[in-house]
Amino acid sequence: MSDLGGQPNRIEKNTKIKGDIISQADFRIDGKLDGNVKTSGKVVIGKDGYIHGKVECVNADIEGNFNGELLVAELLSLKSSAVIEGNVSVSKLSVEPGATFNATCTMKGKGMPSSGSMMGKPGSDMGMKEASKPLERAKTSIIYLAAQAGMWLDSHYQTDKRLFTAFCTIAGVGISLWVVLRQLKRFNSE
């Protein structure tokens, strides 16, 4: 973890905290937090860590459990042991096979405001044209379908990772093209 604004902060294993945390530095949670975290750095939830609440950060690495609203301005990385439930807004998403991702996900382009207070006002499109909304819906659909297909394949084809990787790549491209073409067709007919 980098030292944005000072020493990284930690909530150690066997520690439980109830309340809100605001920090300029990175934050690592290996214990339990019932509350909100807002930082201009990175949030790491360790394998034994758990957060129930709202998290606003620039980057996040999750190995443990999260339940709530997660607003990540840049990269969200989910390790194989991660369990995510709730609402997620992110610019980039990395999911390892085995991670559980039961969340509503909104993908934002790099530098685009999110719905979180740290990244923009809720509901504001900050000058985005109406025409981009079908493409945003298409991106969300692609992420959801690819994650579902990946989890199914991972559970059925553990023995041959090359087959799994090749199928996911082909399926992802096919699904992406189908969804984008369908959304563009719908947009043109409106």
NORSUL-V396843 format. One record per pair of residues at least 12 apart in sequence whose C-alpha atoms are under 6 Angstrom apart, sorted by the first residue. I is the first residue (numbers start at 1). J is the second residue. D is the distance in whole Angstrom. If there is no record, write none. Layout:
# NORSUL-V396843
i=I j=J d=D
i=I j=J d=D
This chain:
# NORSUL-V396843
i=4 j=25 d=5
i=5 j=24 d=5
i=5 j=25 d=5
i=6 j=25 d=6
i=8 j=25 d=6
i=8 j=26 d=5
i=8 j=27 d=6
i=9 j=27 d=5
i=10 j=27 d=6
i=10 j=28 d=5
i=10 j=29 d=6
i=11 j=29 d=5
i=11 j=30 d=6
i=11 j=31 d=6
i=12 j=30 d=5
i=12 j=31 d=5
i=13 j=30 d=5
i=13 j=31 d=4
i=14 j=31 d=6
i=15 j=31 d=5
i=16 j=31 d=6
i=16 j=32 d=5
i=16 j=33 d=6
i=17 j=33 d=5
i=18 j=33 d=6
i=18 j=34 d=5
i=18 j=35 d=6
i=19 j=35 d=5
i=20 j=35 d=5
i=20 j=36 d=5
i=20 j=37 d=6
i=21 j=37 d=5
i=22 j=37 d=6
i=22 j=38 d=5
i=22 j=39 d=6
i=23 j=39 d=5
i=24 j=39 d=5
i=24 j=40 d=5
i=25 j=41 d=5
i=26 j=41 d=5
i=26 j=42 d=5
i=26 j=43 d=6
i=27 j=43 d=5
i=28 j=43 d=6
i=28 j=44 d=5
i=28 j=45 d=6
i=29 j=45 d=5
i=29 j=46 d=6
i=29 j=49 d=5
i=30 j=46 d=5
i=30 j=48 d=5
i=30 j=49 d=4
i=31 j=49 d=5
i=32 j=49 d=6
i=32 j=50 d=5
i=33 j=51 d=5
i=34 j=51 d=6
i=34 j=52 d=5
i=35 j=53 d=5
i=36 j=53 d=5
i=36 j=54 d=5
i=36 j=55 d=6
i=37 j=55 d=5
i=38 j=55 d=6
i=38 j=56 d=5
i=39 j=57 d=5
i=40 j=57 d=6
i=40 j=58 d=6
i=41 j=57 d=6
i=41 j=58 d=6
i=42 j=58 d=6
i=42 j=59 d=5
i=42 j=60 d=5
i=43 j=60 d=5
i=44 j=60 d=6
i=44 j=61 d=5
i=44 j=62 d=6
i=45 j=62 d=5
i=45 j=63 d=6
i=45 j=64 d=6
i=46 j=63 d=5
i=46 j=64 d=5
i=47 j=63 d=5
i=47 j=64 d=4
i=48 j=64 d=6
i=49 j=64 d=5
i=50 j=65 d=5
i=50 j=66 d=6
i=51 j=66 d=5
i=52 j=67 d=5
i=52 j=68 d=6
i=53 j=68 d=5
i=54 j=68 d=6
i=54 j=69 d=5
i=54 j=70 d=6
i=55 j=70 d=5
i=56 j=71 d=5
i=57 j=72 d=5
i=58 j=72 d=5
i=58 j=73 d=5
i=58 j=74 d=6
i=59 j=72 d=6
i=59 j=74 d=6
i=59 j=75 d=5
i=59 j=76 d=6
i=60 j=76 d=5
i=61 j=77 d=5
i=62 j=78 d=5
i=62 j=82 d=6
i=63 j=79 d=5
i=63 j=81 d=5
i=63 j=82 d=4
i=64 j=82 d=5
i=65 j=82 d=6
i=65 j=83 d=5
i=66 j=84 d=5
i=67 j=85 d=5
i=67 j=86 d=6
i=68 j=86 d=5
i=69 j=86 d=6
i=69 j=87 d=5
i=69 j=88 d=6
i=70 j=88 d=5
i=71 j=88 d=6
i=71 j=89 d=5
i=72 j=90 d=5
i=73 j=90 d=6
i=73 j=91 d=6
i=74 j=91 d=5
i=74 j=92 d=6
i=75 j=92 d=5
i=75 j=93 d=6
i=76 j=93 d=5
i=77 j=94 d=5
i=78 j=95 d=5
i=79 j=96 d=5
i=80 j=96 d=5
i=80 j=97 d=6
i=80 j=98 d=5
i=80 j=99 d=4
i=81 j=99 d=5
i=82 j=99 d=5
i=83 j=100 d=5
i=84 j=101 d=5
i=84 j=102 d=6
i=85 j=102 d=5
i=85 j=103 d=5
i=86 j=103 d=5
i=87 j=103 d=5
i=87 j=104 d=5
i=88 j=104 d=6
i=88 j=105 d=5
i=89 j=105 d=6
i=89 j=106 d=5
i=89 j=107 d=6
i=90 j=107 d=5
i=90 j=108 d=6
i=91 j=107 d=5
i=91 j=108 d=5
i=91 j=109 d=5
i=91 j=110 d=6
i=134 j=183 d=6
i=138 j=179 d=6
i=138 j=180 d=6
i=142 j=176 d=6
i=146 j=172 d=6
